[in-house]
Amino acid sequence: MSAACVSHARKATETAMEFLDARRLTGPNVLFHHVGSILDVACTADEADLLIPVWADNVGRMLEALDWPSAEFAFVKLQGGISLAFSAAVDQLYAASEINEWAWAASAFELGVSQDGPDFEEALSALKKSAEEEANVELMWLIDEAAERGTTLLWDDDEVSLGLGKSSETWPVREIPDAPDWDSFHDVPIGIVTGTNGKTTSVRFAKHILRAAGRNVGVSSTDWIAVNERIIDRDDWSGPGGARAVLREKEVDAAILETARGGLLRRGLGVERADAALITNISEDHLGDFGSRSLDELLAIKWVVSHAVRESGRLVLNADDWRLVEKAKDYDGEIVWFSLDPGNEVVTSHVKAGGSAFVLDGDELLKIENSARSLLCRSHEIPITLGGAARHNIANALSAAALTWCLGTSLTHIRTGLVTMEQDENPGRCNYFDLNGINILIDFAHNPAAMGALFDMARAIPARRRALCFGQAGDRTDDLIRELARDAWSIGLDQVFVSELAAYHRGREHGDVFGIIRDELLKQGADHEQIRHNEEELETLEEALAWAQPGDLVIMLALGGAAPVQKRLRELGAE
């Protein structure tokens, strides 16, 4: 950049840009399909325009000095800042992130954000050392050889593997064999699941269907890594690490990979290829983090899964979600739609054009292809739909049916899986208990769309009186908390029990969230006596059960976790 341009840039930069992060991208991501390094910077849109060429010049200068191959550059403007990335070799990603940190420091100095500029020669010397230490010639040879042979390879800091599941082999990343048995490596069917709501239930449905088809199923999810009923580790494994771990399990002959926003945003997709990918829906959740501050940004993150199926797989989408419908207009891969509306125009046009769709028509779950309509089952036959009242679980059933059909599962096995999926196999999601005639509905719903679905279901369940036990995290806006209270009251509540949930204050003072909820409920017509306040969820449950009588419905949003609530109900003898 010329001195005149730098001077102009310094004058134009009136507010300080802020470095947020520089990290590795280890799979397909929101910027490109390559691995590389990403730099996140908080700034205005005008500052982003100034930063882009300066950053690119600095990165290019350092790459040239290191004698690295030419890189692909990419950037995306976001609410509150910009992400900038460049591609790099697999065995140089830590060094690439160091380059990004140096490029930021150099750019900040040139733009007048920082008073001290980094020394180029000193940085170059340190980067050469880092690159030499990180280099792994054997790994790069194996990656090139696998690509030439069309063999799937998975790598991370510690291990590298060839093939998937039952025909895979894994080695320490620094102990790669000279002559792998290339003919022994094969793939297994892979289904990816993402979206805002319904991910976990759809994963569990898909696993159950595949088990009905006789498959040994590997699952990575927000709950655990598991093969069939054997849980390998309980934790949130919905990122690329969970995907790799499952696909290296020797028992696995089919895999379902839950893929959440965090992993996609921070590292990228865990696999480059899959047979099917499902996006359940896009709605408000986890908005506010850099890179996902709007629904458009969230959609872009979730859409990354389409990269894995564009060339040779199928993308399963919700035709009732207008954002997905609009986004799909620019997608040139094969789509399978699902919908709760048989008259959905997207579905009818798609089927007329020769496509496939899974829809609810009356109480019938159907697969429609050309003019053929195949009955899967009826909605009341699926246990976790609660006789058809839980329409969101009908949607989850349709999505899982579509996903597993794309993985080669027969309609007979899909039907068997749907009608044998019991509540115990979907803990924390739409679980229904009976305690001496008192009906209790428990769900993990924690965002507006999920809560809306739960409230719709609760409204459809006959009850003498209705009570709601819930709390809300402090990082929700006042408007969202009030909207929740209004929606809850609209289902015809007789009593509300609010949990304080101190662990979820997230910046608010004790009682703040309760105060907002109480104020809105009073505006909606509730009496003070109808609103109770407790510290913990179990206390709220106990008080609600003391209030309830046979024929009443107690609805509980178990934000802090359903397991303790379910344990207590079973101790009390609930079925």
N, C-alpha and C positions, 0 to 999 in steps of 0.2 A: 504494500500500500504506500502511495506517495506521501511525502511530508504534508502536502496541501490537503490531501484526503484525510490524513490522520488528524490534522488540525481541525478540519470541518467536523469530523466525527466526535472529537473531544468537546467541541462547542455544542453539538447536537445532543450529547448524552447528558441530560440535565438531572436525571435520577440514576442512582447506582444500580447497575445490574448485579445479580447475586448468583454465585456458583452454588448449585444444589447437589450435583452428583456426577461422577464419571464412573461408568461400570461396563462390564462385558455384556454383550448380547450373544447368547450361545445357540440361538436357533431363529427360525423365521419370526419376524417381529413387525411392529407397526410402521417401520421405516423401509425395510427391504427384506429380501429372503435370505440374506447372507448372515454370517457371524461377523462380529466387529465390536466396536466400542461406541457408546452413546454418552453424550454430554448434555445434562439438563441445566438450564439457566433461567432464573426468574427475571423477567424484563417486560417492557412494553412492546407492542408490535413494531413501533418505530425503531426501538433499540435492537430488536431482533434483526431488522433489515440492515442495520449497521454492523451487527456482529457477524452475520453469515459470511461475507467475503473475507473479513479479517481472520476469522477462525479458519476458514478453508485455506487461506494463504499460509497460515502458521503450521497447520497440520501437513500441508503439502511440502513445505520447506523442511520439516523434520523427517518426513518419509523419504525425501530425496537424499538427505544427509545420511540416513540409515541404510540407503540402497534397498528399500523395500519395494515390492511390486506396486504398480499403480493401484489405487483404491477407488471404490465407488463411494461417493459422498451423497448424503441425504439429510433432509431436515423436515421437521413438521412444526408449524406454529400452533401453540396451544394457549388456552386461557391462562394468562399470567406468565407466559414465557415461551421458550422454544427448546426443542430437543434436536441435537445435531449428531450425526453418526457417520462413521466411515468403516468400510469393511477391512478385515485383517485376517491373517492366517490363524487357524485354530490354536497353534502352539505359540502365539504371540499376543493373546488377548489381554493379558495383564499389562504387558508393555504398551499395547495400544491404548489402554485406559490411562496409563501414565502420560502418554503423548497427549491425550485429551486434556488432562489436568494441566500440563505445561502449556498447551495451546490456549487454554482459557486464561491462564496467568499472563501470557504474552499479549493476548487480545485485550484483556482488561487494562493493561498498561497502555497499549496503543490507543484505546478508546477513552482514556482518562478516568477510568473507574478505579484504577489502582495507581499509587504513586511509585511503586517499585516494580521494575520489570525483571523477569527471570533471565539468568545468564544462559545464552544459547549453547555455548561450548560445554559448560558444566552440565547442562541438561542432556546434551547429546552423549557425553561420556557415561552418565548414569544410565541412560536408556540403552546404550550398547551393552552394558553389563547385564541389565535386566533381560534383554532379548536373548543374550547368549545363555543365561541361566534357564530361561523358560523353554528354549528351543528343544524340540523332540523330533529328530529326523525319522526315527522308526515309526512314530505315530503318523507323521505326514505321509510316509511311504504307504502305510496301511490304509489311510484314508483314500489316497489316490488309487491304490490297487482295488479297494472295495468299490469305488465309484466306477472304475473301468469294467468290473465284473457284474455290476448291478446288485451287489450284496449290501444289505442294510448294516450300517455301522452306527453305534452309539458311543459317545465318549463323554468323559467328565474329568475333573481334576485327578481322580484316583484310578479310574478304570476305563477300559475300552472293550467293547464287545462286538462280535459279528453275529448276524442272524438274530432272530427274535424267539423268545419263549423256549419251547421244547427243543429247538435245534440251534440254540445260541451257545456261544462260548465267551467267557469273560476273562480278561487278564489285567494285572496291574499295568498302568499306563506306561511304565518304564521297563516292563518285562514282556514285550511283544514277541511272539514266536516268529522265526524266520520263514516258516513254510506252513501257514494255516491250511487245514483241510477244506478248501474253498467249496467243494461239492457238498459238504455236510451242512451248510448254512442255508436256512430258509426262513421265510416270514410267517407270521400268524395274522389273522384278521384283527384290525385295530379300529375301534370306534372312539371318537373324541366327543366329549360333552362339555359345552359351556353355555353361558347365558346368565341372566340375573336370578330368576327364580326357577325352581324345579330341577336344578342340575342334579342334586344328590338323589332325589326320588327317581329321576330318569335313569341315573346310573344303576340304582338298585333294581329297578324294573328290568333294565337291559341285562344285568348280570343274572337275574332270576330266569329270564327267558332263555338265555344261552345255557344255563344249567339244565333247563328242561330239555334242551336239545342235545344234552350229553357232553357239553364242552367243559373243559377245565379253564375257568375264567380268572384272569388276573385283573384286579381293580385298584386304581389309585384314585383317592378322593379326599375330601376335606375331613373325613373321619379316620381313614386308615389306608394302609397298603394291605391287600389280602389276595390270596389265591383260594378260590372257592370259599369255604367257611373258615379257612385258616388265616387268622389275622397275623401279619408279619410285624406291623408296628402301628400303634394308635397315635395319630397326630394329623395335622393338616398336610397331606401329601398331594395337593392339587397342582403343584408346579412341575417343572421339567424333571426334577430329581425323582419324584414319585413315578413318573412315566418310565424313566430309565430302569428304576428298581424293579418294577413289575415286569417289564419286557425282558429282563434278564433271568426271571424265574423259570427253571427248567420244566415245571409242570404245565406251564401256560400254553394253551393252544388257541386262545382268543383273549383279547384285552379290551377293557373299557377304561378310558382315561378321563377323569374329571379334570377340567382345565379352567382355573379361576383367573380373575383379572390380575391379581398380584404377580403371579409367575409370568403371564404373558407380557405384562408391562415391564417388569424388571429384567427378565432374561430372554423371553421369547418362547416359542413353541418347543416342546420336548422332543418331538419327532418331525421329520421332514415329509413323511408320507403316511397316509392312513387310508382305509377303505371307505370310511364314512365319518362325517363330522356333524354334530347337532348343535344348533344355537336355539335355546328354548324361548328366549324373549329378551328384550332390552327395557329395563325400567330403573327407577332411581334406587341406587344402592352404592355405598362407598364413594359417592361423589364428593369432591373437595380435595382429594389427593392430587398432586401434580401429575398431569397426564390423563386424569379422569375427572375433570371438573364439570363436565357437561355430558348429556346423553349422547351427543355426537362423538365425543372423545371415547366414551365407554363403548359405543358401537364399533369404532375403529379398532379398539383393543380386542373385542370378542371376535371380530371378523378375521383376525389373523388365522384362526383355525381353518378357514377356507383354503389357505395356501396348501395345506396337506392333502386336499382332495381334488383340487382344481384339474389336475391332469388326468387322473385315473380313478377317482373315487366319486362319491355322491355327497352333496351337502343337504342336510335335512333342516328345513326352516319352518317357523311358525307363520302361517299365512294370515293369522289374526293380529300380527304385530306390524303396524304400518311402517315402522323404521326398517325392519328386515325386508319388507316388500320393496321399499324404495331402493335400498342398498343392492338388492338382488338384480335390479334392472341392468346393472353394469357387470354382472357376473356371467362369465361364458362357460362355466362348468355345468355339470348335471345337478339339478335340484330335485328333491323330493319334498313336497309340502305336507304339512298336517294342519288341521283346523277343526274347531268345534262347530263350524257352520258349513253345512253341505252346499249352501248357495254362495259361498265366498267366491267372488269373481276371479281372484287369482287362481284358485283351485280349479274352477270350471274351465277357464281358458287354458290352463296348464294341461289338464286331462284331455281336452279337445285336441291339443297339439301333440298328443302321444305320451305325455308325462305320467308320472305316478303320484298318488296322494293318499294319505290316511286321514279319514274324516269321521266325525260323529254325525249320524243322521237319525234323529229321534233318539232312541236309546241304543242304536246299533253302531259299533265301531267297524268301519269298513276300510278295505284297501281298494282303491279305484285305479284302474289302469285301462286306457282306451274306453271301451264300453263295458268292460267286465267289472262287476262289483262283488268282492269277496268278503263275506262276513267273518270277522275275527271273533267277536263275542258281543254281549250286551253289557251296557255300563254297570247295571246292578250286579252283574256276575263278578265284577272285580272287587275284592273285599275292601281295599283301601279307598274306594270311591264312596263308601258309606251309603250304599243303595243308589248311587248316582248323584247324591247331594254335593259331593266334593268334585266340582267340575274341573278344578285345576288339576286334580289327579287323573281325570279322564284325559286331559291334554297331555299330561306326563305319560300316560299309557300309550297314547297315539304316537308320541314322539319316540318312545322306546321301541314300539312296534316297527316304526319306520326305520330307525337306526339298525335294529337287529336284522330286519329284512335286507337292508343294504349289505349286511355282513354275511348274507347267504342263508339265513335261518328260514325254515319253512313256515307257512302260515299256521300249520297244525301245532308246531312247537311254540309259536308266538302266542296262539290262543291258550295253550296249556300254561305258559308262563304268566300270562295276564290274570287268569282266573284263580291261580294258586298263590298269588302274591299276598301274603298276610301282613297284618299290621306290625307284628313283631319283627318283620324283615325290613321295616322302614321306621326305625326308632326316632322319635322326636318330630316326625312329620305326620300331622293329621291322625294322631293316635286317639282311639275312642275307648273309654272305660265305663264300666257300670259298677257303682258302689251302693248296694242296697237300694237300687231304684234311682239313684242320682246319676245322671249322665255327665261324663267329664270328657272334654275334648282338649287335647294338648297339641300344640304346634310350636315350631321354632320361628314362625313368621316374624320378621324383623325389619321389613321395609314396606312402603305403602302398597305396592302391588300384591305382595304376599299376604299382608294383613287384609286387604280388600277381598282377596279370594277366600280367606278364612272366614271373614264376616259374612260373605255371601252364603257360604256353606252353613254357618251357624244359624242364619236366618231361615234356611230351608229345613232344619231339623226341628220337628215338633217338640215343644217344651212348655211346661206350665209357667215357669219363670226362667229368666236368663241372668247369669252373672258373668262378669269378665274379670279375670285376674291378669294384670299386665304391668309392665314398667316400660321405660324408654331411655335410650342412651342420651347423654347430655350433648353429644356432638350433632344431634339433629337440630334443625332450626326451630324457632318458636312456631313458625307457620306449619311445619310438618307435624309437630307434636299436637297442635290444635286440630289439624286435619285428621289425625289418627283418632283423637277424642270424639270428633264429630261423627266420623264413620262408625266408630264403635257404638255410640249412643243410638244411631239410626237403626240398628238391628233390633231394638226393643229391649234394652237392658232394664233390669229391676235393681241391680246392685253392681257396684264397681269396687274392686279391691286393687289398689295401686301399690306396687313394690317400689321401694326407694332405689335399690340396686346401686349402692355406693360405689361398687367397682366399676360402674359405667358412668360416673359423673362426668368424666372427660372435660374438665375445666369449669363445670358449674358447681354452685354451692349446694349443700344439703337442702333438700326440699324444693329446689328451683323447678325441676321437671314436674314434680307433683303439683306445685302451685299452678303451673300453666294448664295441666290436665284438669285440675279441679275447677279452675276458672272457666274453661271452655265447656265442661260438662254442666256447670250451673247455667251458662248462657243457653245451653240446649234444652234446659228444662229439668235437670236433675235437682233433687233436694240434697241438702248437706248430709242428711242421714243416709243417703244412698251411696256416699263416697267414703271409703275407708282407706287408711294409709298404714302400711307395714314396712318394716325394714327389708326383710328377706322374702324370696319367692315362696319358700316352704311355709313361712308364717302366713303369707297371703292365702296359700292353698288351704291351710288348716282353718282359717277364719271363714273362707268361702264354704268349706264343707260343713262347718258348724251352722252356717246360715241356711244351707240348701236342704231341701226336702225331696222325697221321692217324686219323680216327674220333672224336676228342675234340670237345667243344663248349665254346667259350669265350664266356661271356656278359659283356657290358660295359655298365654303366650309366654313360653319358657325361654326368655332371652338368655338367662344365665345357664341354661342347659336343661334338657328334658330328663336326663338320667336320674337325678336325685328326686324329681317329682314322681317319675314312674316307680321308683323304688319305694317311696312312701305310700303310694296308692296300693301297691301290691302288699305291703305290710298291713294295710288296713283291710285287705281282702278284696280289693277291686278286681274285676275280671275284664 
